[in-house]
Amino acid sequence: MDLESVLLEVQSWPPEDRLRLIERVWDGLSDQAEEPELTEELKSLLDRRLAALDSDPENVLTWDDIRAYVRRPR
C-alpha cells in the first residue's frame, strides 16, 4: 500500500484513532532518533540566552502569558 492510500484511509478514521496513530508513529521515531549535534552557532545562541536569563531572571513570560498572546483576537 502506498503512502497516499494510507493517508486516504487514515482520514476516514475518528480523530481519537488518528491521534493515537500519530502518537505511536512519533514514539517510534523518537526511539530510533539520534540526538542532533549542536552547531557552534546554536551553542553560542543558547549561551547568550542563558546569560540573558541569568542577568534578568524576572524578564520571562509564563506559559499563560504566551497562550494568551497566541489566542488574542487579531
Backbone as a chain_set.jsonl record, in Angstrom:
{"seq": "MDLESVLLEVQSWPPEDRLRLIERVWDGLSDQAEEPELTEELKSLLDRRLAALDSDPENVLTWDDIRAYVRRPR", "coords": {"N": [[0.86, -1.177, 0.0], [0.643, 2.182, -0.862], [1.813, 5.425, 0.279], [-0.078, 7.511, -0.158], [-2.48, 6.103, -0.333], [-2.638, 5.055, 2.222], [-2.838, 7.429, 3.709], [-5.307, 8.402, 2.777], [-7.0, 6.415, 3.781], [-6.562, 6.705, 6.546], [-7.626, 9.237, 6.976], [-10.301, 8.739, 7.108], [-10.737, 7.73, 9.58], [-11.832, 8.043, 13.028], [-11.126, 11.051, 14.927], [-9.795, 10.539, 17.43], [-8.593, 8.046, 17.012], [-6.839, 8.662, 14.943], [-5.164, 10.406, 16.291], [-4.01, 8.658, 18.16], [-2.575, 7.057, 16.373], [-0.725, 8.938, 15.399], [0.686, 9.474, 17.771], [1.858, 6.964, 18.253], [3.454, 6.629, 15.972], [5.153, 8.84, 16.284], [6.379, 8.193, 18.755], [7.73, 5.916, 17.954], [9.557, 7.029, 16.163], [11.014, 8.716, 17.852], [12.238, 6.873, 19.484], [14.107, 5.785, 17.796], [15.585, 7.875, 16.909], [18.546, 9.811, 16.551], [20.449, 11.901, 18.671], [20.693, 15.206, 17.671], [23.69, 16.892, 16.711], [24.91, 19.775, 18.248], [25.483, 22.815, 16.623], [28.193, 25.169, 16.496], [27.186, 27.728, 16.222], [24.547, 27.467, 17.185], [25.095, 26.666, 19.824], [26.312, 29.002, 20.744], [24.156, 30.803, 20.553], [22.395, 29.651, 22.453], [23.985, 29.962, 24.751], [24.035, 32.782, 24.913], [21.33, 33.289, 25.402], [20.964, 31.975, 27.853], [22.692, 33.51, 29.435], [21.372, 35.972, 29.293], [19.021, 35.322, 30.659], [20.105, 34.694, 33.173], [21.068, 37.221, 33.892], [18.761, 38.73, 34.158], [16.424, 37.406, 35.62], [13.72, 37.849, 36.035], [12.628, 38.74, 33.716], [10.778, 37.214, 31.97], [8.323, 35.207, 30.24], [5.315, 33.692, 31.241], [3.777, 30.465, 30.705], [1.033, 30.845, 30.571], [0.943, 33.549, 29.819], [2.046, 33.407, 27.24], [0.216, 31.727, 25.949], [-2.11, 33.316, 26.101], [-1.289, 35.451, 24.491], [-0.983, 34.211, 21.989], [-3.571, 33.399, 21.498], [-4.994, 35.726, 21.296], [-7.431, 38.005, 19.935], [-7.259, 39.015, 16.545]], "CA": [[0.0, 0.0, 0.0], [1.465, 3.378, -0.931], [1.562, 6.452, 1.286], [-1.33, 8.217, -0.438], [-3.592, 5.208, 0.032], [-2.681, 5.016, 3.69], [-3.355, 8.716, 4.18], [-6.746, 8.442, 2.492], [-7.65, 5.525, 4.741], [-6.466, 7.291, 7.888], [-8.53, 10.393, 7.036], [-11.662, 8.283, 7.398], [-10.778, 7.289, 10.97], [-12.218, 9.054, 14.022], [-9.964, 11.844, 15.365], [-9.02, 9.934, 18.523], [-7.761, 6.983, 16.432], [-5.753, 9.317, 14.208], [-4.222, 10.917, 17.285], [-3.25, 7.506, 18.669], [-1.617, 6.694, 15.332], [0.339, 9.956, 15.417], [1.492, 9.252, 18.966], [2.661, 5.743, 18.098], [4.487, 6.895, 14.963], [6.111, 9.762, 16.903], [7.15, 7.439, 19.742], [8.638, 5.056, 17.209], [10.634, 7.861, 15.627], [11.864, 9.22, 18.925], [13.036, 5.747, 19.972], [15.163, 5.498, 16.821], [16.27, 9.104, 16.516], [19.822, 10.167, 17.154], [20.495, 13.276, 19.14], [21.441, 16.044, 16.725], [24.846, 17.58, 17.274], [24.729, 21.219, 18.254], [26.488, 23.581, 15.898], [28.782, 26.248, 17.298], [26.254, 28.855, 16.156], [23.445, 27.198, 18.103], [25.653, 26.717, 21.176], [26.503, 30.414, 21.058], [22.824, 31.37, 20.779], [21.912, 29.152, 23.744], [24.773, 30.622, 25.796], [23.559, 34.174, 25.035], [20.009, 33.276, 26.034], [21.152, 31.64, 29.27], [23.285, 34.681, 30.077], [20.304, 36.971, 29.423], [18.152, 34.859, 31.734], [20.832, 34.851, 34.434], [21.211, 38.637, 34.23], [17.448, 39.311, 34.473], [15.523, 36.247, 35.691], [12.311, 38.264, 36.083], [12.213, 39.121, 32.367], [10.334, 35.993, 31.303], [6.882, 35.072, 30.05], [4.765, 32.422, 31.697], [3.023, 29.74, 29.679], [-0.264, 31.515, 30.447], [1.165, 34.768, 29.024], [2.26, 33.021, 25.844], [-1.054, 31.214, 25.431], [-2.996, 34.463, 25.904], [-0.806, 36.209, 23.341], [-1.266, 33.451, 20.769], [-5.02, 33.296, 21.311], [-5.634, 37.048, 21.255], [-8.101, 38.329, 18.659], [-6.41, 39.801, 15.619]], "C": [[0.9, 1.231, 0.0], [1.006, 4.421, 0.092], [0.233, 7.167, 1.067], [-2.544, 7.382, -0.06], [-3.749, 5.132, 1.544], [-3.281, 6.302, 4.23], [-4.852, 8.845, 3.936], [-7.519, 7.578, 3.478], [-7.682, 6.156, 6.125], [-7.417, 8.479, 8.026], [-9.963, 9.982, 7.371], [-11.821, 7.823, 8.854], [-11.293, 8.399, 11.883], [-10.969, 9.798, 14.529], [-9.14, 11.183, 16.469], [-8.14, 8.786, 18.026], [-6.588, 7.577, 15.653], [-4.701, 9.846, 15.171], [-3.385, 9.79, 17.874], [-2.211, 7.048, 17.653], [-0.435, 7.664, 15.332], [1.265, 9.726, 16.606], [2.402, 8.033, 18.801], [3.763, 5.932, 17.057], [5.564, 7.786, 15.569], [6.995, 9.022, 17.904], [8.149, 6.518, 19.052], [9.813, 5.818, 16.626], [11.581, 8.304, 16.725], [12.724, 8.113, 19.519], [14.235, 5.486, 19.069], [16.035, 6.707, 16.51], [17.595, 9.267, 17.254], [19.738, 11.608, 17.61], [21.276, 14.115, 18.13], [22.611, 16.728, 17.427], [24.616, 19.086, 17.17], [25.858, 21.875, 17.469], [27.053, 24.639, 16.838], [27.855, 27.462, 17.34], [25.102, 28.663, 17.142], [23.916, 27.22, 19.553], [25.81, 28.162, 21.632], [25.168, 31.092, 21.364], [22.276, 30.933, 22.131], [22.672, 29.794, 24.9], [24.318, 32.067, 26.008], [22.207, 34.221, 25.741], [20.101, 32.925, 27.514], [21.746, 32.816, 30.035], [22.237, 35.762, 30.28], [19.351, 36.583, 30.548], [18.823, 35.038, 33.09], [20.926, 36.309, 34.858], [19.889, 39.287, 34.607], [16.405, 38.198, 34.533], [14.04, 36.6, 35.751], [11.756, 38.61, 34.702], [11.864, 37.869, 31.559], [8.823, 36.055, 31.113], [6.446, 33.715, 30.591], [4.062, 31.746, 30.528], [1.664, 30.388, 29.484], [-0.149, 32.8, 29.628], [1.284, 34.434, 27.535], [0.956, 32.546, 25.217], [-2.026, 32.369, 25.176], [-2.586, 35.278, 24.69], [-1.165, 35.511, 22.036], [-2.768, 33.443, 20.466], [-5.741, 34.644, 21.23], [-6.335, 37.267, 19.923], [-7.19, 39.215, 17.808], [-7.246, 40.72, 14.792]], "O": [[1.835, 1.305, 0.798], [-0.064, 4.295, 0.688], [-0.505, 7.401, 2.025], [-3.522, 7.904, 0.475], [-4.863, 5.145, 2.069], [-4.137, 6.267, 5.113], [-5.583, 9.342, 4.792], [-8.581, 7.977, 3.955], [-8.713, 6.141, 6.797], [-7.962, 8.699, 9.108], [-10.746, 10.795, 7.863], [-12.938, 7.558, 9.299], [-11.196, 9.576, 11.536], [-9.878, 9.228, 14.554], [-7.912, 11.259, 16.447], [-7.052, 8.573, 18.561], [-5.476, 7.051, 15.701], [-3.501, 9.753, 14.911], [-2.179, 9.949, 18.067], [-1.093, 6.69, 18.024], [0.721, 7.243, 15.272], [2.486, 9.778, 16.465], [3.576, 8.074, 19.168], [4.88, 5.45, 17.241], [6.754, 7.527, 15.394], [8.214, 9.197, 17.907], [9.279, 6.362, 19.513], [10.936, 5.314, 16.598], [12.801, 8.273, 16.557], [13.822, 8.38, 20.006], [15.27, 5.013, 19.537], [17.103, 6.571, 15.915], [17.729, 8.904, 18.422], [19.043, 12.428, 17.009], [22.402, 13.765, 17.775], [22.518, 17.094, 18.599], [24.183, 19.595, 16.135], [27.029, 21.535, 17.632], [26.446, 24.958, 17.86], [27.75, 28.14, 18.363], [24.728, 29.596, 17.852], [23.214, 27.737, 20.422], [25.481, 28.502, 22.769], [25.061, 31.862, 22.318], [21.748, 31.757, 22.879], [22.073, 30.135, 25.92], [24.225, 32.528, 27.146], [21.967, 35.091, 26.579], [19.397, 33.51, 28.337], [21.342, 33.086, 31.166], [22.212, 36.407, 31.328], [18.92, 37.446, 31.312], [18.188, 35.481, 34.047], [20.87, 36.611, 36.05], [19.885, 40.299, 35.308], [15.596, 38.053, 33.617], [13.192, 35.733, 35.538], [10.545, 38.757, 34.539], [12.553, 37.514, 30.603], [8.136, 36.856, 31.747], [7.139, 32.713, 30.412], [3.788, 32.368, 29.502], [1.181, 30.477, 28.355], [-1.037, 33.111, 28.833], [0.694, 35.103, 26.686], [0.63, 32.917, 24.089], [-2.695, 32.395, 24.142], [-3.442, 35.746, 23.939], [-1.605, 36.157, 21.085], [-3.173, 33.476, 19.304], [-6.965, 34.688, 21.109], [-5.881, 36.769, 18.892], [-6.452, 40.054, 18.325], [-6.717, 41.457, 13.96]]}, "num_chains": 1, "name": "protein.A"}
